[in-house]
């Protein structure tokens, strides 16, 4: 489960960065909406997968609600999922 979460967290983080720093500037600065629909859809699906797998991981590892909430909120902050992966999943007590 942890390996799957790491993959989804990385993809979700990359999709958020692509959406914020490529697709949105293309739409609002250059008036080109070519990337918005696909980037938004991919990010939405990955976000939902991230939240569901985080919940399953919470149940598996007996995380507190506070820790789960931190993991969930990090998904809406740019670079947040990369921090969560480093902080909560790479620590020796979590492997």
Long-range contacts (C-beta under 8 A, 24 or more apart in sequence): 1-53, 1-56, 1-57, 1-60, 2-57, 2-89, 2-94, 2-95, 4-53, 5-50, 5-53, 5-54, 5-57, 5-89, 6-85, 6-89, 8-46, 8-49, 8-50, 8-53, 9-50, 9-75, 9-81, 9-82, 9-84, 9-85, 9-89, 10-81, 10-82, 10-85, 11-46, 12-43, 12-46, 12-47, 12-49, 12-50, 12-75, 12-81, 13-79, 13-80, 13-81, 13-82, 15-39, 15-42, 15-43, 15-46, 15-47, 16-43, 16-75, 16-76, 16-78, 16-81, 17-78, 17-79, 18-43, 19-43, 20-78, 47-75, 50-75, 50-81, 51-75, 61-94
